[in-house]
């Protein structure tokens, strides 16, 4: 699997799902009512953040490989 694809799968899918799951778990532990619609914006925000972070990490790693 190409390096960019691995990075993007992690940062766009696994990272946001983990953080959104933690937010849902925290809300449930504090006794709040779970509504799926409230967590869609949270997931999408983390997914966009993950896309940006994944691309930045890929570019940094690629530049470091070229220099060596």
C-alpha positions in Angstrom: 0.0 0.0 0.0 1.5 3.4 -0.9 2.7 5.5 1.9 0.3 8.4 1.2 -2.7 6.1 1.2 -1.7 4.6 4.6 -1.3 8.1 6.1 -4.6 9.3 4.7 -6.5 6.3 5.8 -5.2 6.8 9.3 -5.7 10.5 9.5 -9.0 10.7 7.7 -10.8 7.6 9.0 -9.2 6.1 12.1 -8.2 9.4 13.8 -11.7 11.1 13.5 -13.6 7.9 14.4 -11.4 7.5 17.6 -11.9 11.1 18.7 -15.6 11.1 17.9 -16.0 7.8 19.8 -14.2 9.4 22.8 -16.6 12.3 22.6 -19.6 10.0 22.5 -18.3 8.0 25.4 -17.6 11.1 27.5 -21.2 12.3 26.9 -22.7 8.9 27.8 -20.6 8.8 30.9 -21.9 12.2 32.0 -25.4 11.0 31.4 -26.2 13.1 28.3 -28.6 11.8 25.7 -27.0 10.3 22.6 -28.1 11.7 19.3 -26.2 10.7 16.2 -26.8 14.0 14.4 -24.9 16.0 17.0 -21.7 14.1 16.3 -21.7 14.4 12.5 -20.1 17.9 12.6 -17.5 16.7 15.1 -16.6 13.8 12.9 -16.4 15.9 9.8 -14.3 18.6 11.5 -11.8 16.0 12.7 -11.8 14.4 9.2 -10.8 17.7 7.6 -8.2 18.3 10.3 -6.9 14.8 9.6 -6.6 15.5 5.9 -4.5 18.5 6.6 -2.3 16.8 9.2 -1.9 13.8 6.9 -0.8 15.9 4.0 1.6 17.9 6.1 3.2 14.8 7.6 3.5 13.3 4.1 5.2 16.4 2.7 7.6 16.6 5.6 8.5 12.9 5.3 8.9 13.3 1.5 11.2 16.3 1.9 13.3 14.5 4.5 13.8 11.5 2.2 14.9 13.7 -0.7 17.5 15.5 1.4 19.2 12.3 2.6 
